[in-house]
Amino acid sequence: MPVSTTTLALLVLCVILVNGWTDAPNAIATAVGSGAMAYRPAVVMAAVCNFLGIALTCLLFPTVAATMENLVHFSTPRDTLAGLCGAMLAVVIWAVAAWRFGLPTSESHALLAGLSGAALALGADIQPSAWVAVGAGLVLSLPAGVVTGWLVCRWLGRIPHNPMVWQRVAAGLTAFFHGAQDGQKFLALLLMAHGIRSTRPPLTLLLLTAGVMALGTGLGGKPIVEKIGKELAHLTPTQGLAADVGTGVVLGVCSILGLPVSTSHAKVAAICGASPRPQPGVVAQLLLVWVLTFPACIGLGYGFALLLR
């Protein structure tokens, strides 16, 4: 079942839409959960900040896109189309299934797992140096989020501040860096779909990526906002602000260093660091779905790549 470049490009755009729909809500979850923002204005703000995050970082420091381009080298154009389409289908199926249960999966990790499965199926050349950066982001994002959330919460307790106002700013910052991280990942695949191996994307593709992700965010992901912003932990405005700042710091540093990380992982970790009493049952549920992401998406990517080849 051969696939075309157009089919791959459409699948990438579907994944970008799903990412904005299911992953971007993590950025605003604490602001909504603590009452700093109403849900609908928060969604609009996140859409705008996602758009800006993709556009500005891809133009100024496209380091994450460079890492993504070097992960896997397929041997033929036909294998490239089949492998990337297989990975995209794995991401869409896994993300929509998790959204149905209000679980914030990581589309970043689903994508990496799907690419791994496709590469194994098609005998592609896997680049160790790029995967070291992926592994570093995976290993560091959770402890860095916990520690940063905890430190910021303690620091905020010692200075006068208006948490309701600043939490809106911090939520916008988190949405900006979500766009910077995930926008670059999927833009790199969109470039590969068009045979462009460049981290300086054409303006039309950049605007298309940013616009589709903003549209997905605008559709909202209320079940995920409820899960992360209210069920995971009961946050005070100050704790919510600390979680947002901690998430933004982790995403920003990793974006500059070119380390692909998960917004949902960084956000949940920062919430656990800022809150004295995260709900163990919800934490266990999130950890389970994150652990299952890799084998599930590797299997899906492997199977779809063989089928589409």
GIUR-V374433 format. One record per backbone hydrogen bond with DSSP energy under -1.0 kcal/mol. CO is the residue of the C=O (numbers start at 1). NH is the residue of the N-H. If there is no record, write none. Layout:
co = {CO & CO}
nh = {NH & NH}
//
This chain:
co = {4 & 5 & 6 & 7 & 8 & 9 & 10 & 11 & 12 & 13 & 14 & 15 & 16 & 17 & 18 & 19 & 19 & 23 & 24 & 28 & 29 & 30 & 31 & 31 & 38 & 39 & 40 & 41 & 42 & 43 & 44 & 45 & 46 & 47 & 48 & 49 & 50 & 51 & 52 & 53 & 54 & 55 & 56 & 57 & 61 & 62 & 63 & 64 & 65 & 66 & 68 & 71 & 73 & 76 & 77 & 78 & 79 & 80 & 81 & 82 & 83 & 84 & 85 & 86 & 87 & 88 & 89 & 90 & 91 & 92 & 93 & 94 & 95 & 96 & 98 & 98 & 99 & 103 & 106 & 107 & 108 & 109 & 110 & 111 & 112 & 113 & 114 & 115 & 116 & 117 & 118 & 119 & 125 & 127 & 128 & 129 & 130 & 131 & 132 & 133 & 134 & 135 & 136 & 137 & 140 & 141 & 142 & 143 & 144 & 145 & 146 & 147 & 148 & 149 & 150 & 151 & 152 & 153 & 155 & 162 & 163 & 165 & 166 & 167 & 168 & 169 & 170 & 171 & 172 & 173 & 174 & 175 & 176 & 177 & 178 & 179 & 181 & 182 & 183 & 184 & 185 & 186 & 187 & 188 & 189 & 191 & 192 & 202 & 203 & 204 & 205 & 206 & 207 & 208 & 209 & 210 & 211 & 212 & 213 & 214 & 215 & 217 & 221 & 222 & 223 & 224 & 225 & 226 & 226 & 227 & 232 & 236 & 237 & 238 & 239 & 240 & 241 & 242 & 243 & 244 & 245 & 246 & 247 & 248 & 249 & 250 & 251 & 252 & 253 & 254 & 262 & 263 & 264 & 265 & 266 & 267 & 268 & 269 & 270 & 271 & 279 & 280 & 281 & 282 & 283 & 284 & 285 & 286 & 287 & 288 & 289 & 292 & 293 & 294 & 295 & 296 & 297 & 298 & 299 & 300 & 301 & 302 & 303 & 304 & 305}
nh = {8 & 9 & 10 & 11 & 12 & 13 & 14 & 15 & 16 & 17 & 18 & 19 & 20 & 21 & 22 & 23 & 24 & 26 & 27 & 32 & 33 & 34 & 36 & 37 & 42 & 43 & 44 & 45 & 46 & 47 & 48 & 49 & 50 & 51 & 52 & 53 & 54 & 55 & 56 & 57 & 58 & 59 & 60 & 61 & 63 & 66 & 67 & 68 & 69 & 70 & 71 & 127 & 125 & 80 & 81 & 82 & 83 & 84 & 85 & 86 & 87 & 88 & 89 & 90 & 91 & 92 & 93 & 94 & 95 & 96 & 97 & 98 & 99 & 100 & 101 & 103 & 102 & 105 & 110 & 111 & 112 & 113 & 114 & 115 & 116 & 117 & 118 & 119 & 120 & 121 & 122 & 124 & 73 & 131 & 132 & 133 & 134 & 135 & 136 & 137 & 138 & 139 & 140 & 141 & 144 & 145 & 146 & 147 & 148 & 149 & 150 & 151 & 152 & 153 & 154 & 155 & 156 & 157 & 158 & 166 & 167 & 169 & 170 & 171 & 172 & 173 & 174 & 175 & 176 & 177 & 178 & 179 & 180 & 181 & 182 & 183 & 185 & 186 & 187 & 188 & 189 & 190 & 191 & 192 & 193 & 196 & 195 & 206 & 207 & 208 & 209 & 210 & 211 & 212 & 213 & 214 & 215 & 216 & 217 & 218 & 219 & 220 & 225 & 226 & 227 & 228 & 229 & 230 & 231 & 232 & 279 & 240 & 241 & 242 & 243 & 244 & 245 & 246 & 247 & 248 & 249 & 250 & 251 & 252 & 253 & 254 & 255 & 256 & 257 & 259 & 266 & 267 & 268 & 269 & 270 & 271 & 272 & 273 & 274 & 275 & 283 & 284 & 285 & 286 & 287 & 288 & 289 & 290 & 291 & 292 & 293 & 296 & 297 & 298 & 299 & 300 & 301 & 302 & 303 & 304 & 305 & 306 & 307 & 308 & 309}
//
